[in-house]
Amino acid sequence: MTLPARNLLAEEASPYLRQHSDNPVHWRGWSPAALAEARELGRPILLSIGYAACHWCHVMAHESFENDAVAAVMNRLYVNIKVDREERPDIDQIYMAALHAMGEQGGWPLTMF
């Protein structure tokens, strides 16, 4: 099942995710439907994890996710999933642990593929 080719974050409960609902990026929240879309389309997932009080999350949103050219590339190449680490600490912990296992230090926003 392919989701609509638009940003779906306005439908999310998280205020942080809804803050990104006007981005030109076709964001999805973390869901079985978003994961299925990536499998069906054969596209990698671009996962962005952040939270509302994160200064650098807002900077990245402004400098990258609000940029039409950047969004066009993201929308063409990836299924874009945004996660609020305060709403889904389990997902945040998994991907932060993966980053550390690769020998990297982490912080937010956390972007993984």
Summary of the structure (lengths in Angstrom):
residues: 113
radius of gyration: 13.2
end to end distance: 20.9
largest distance: 36.7
contacts: 329
relative contact order: 0.21
helix: 46%
strand: 16%
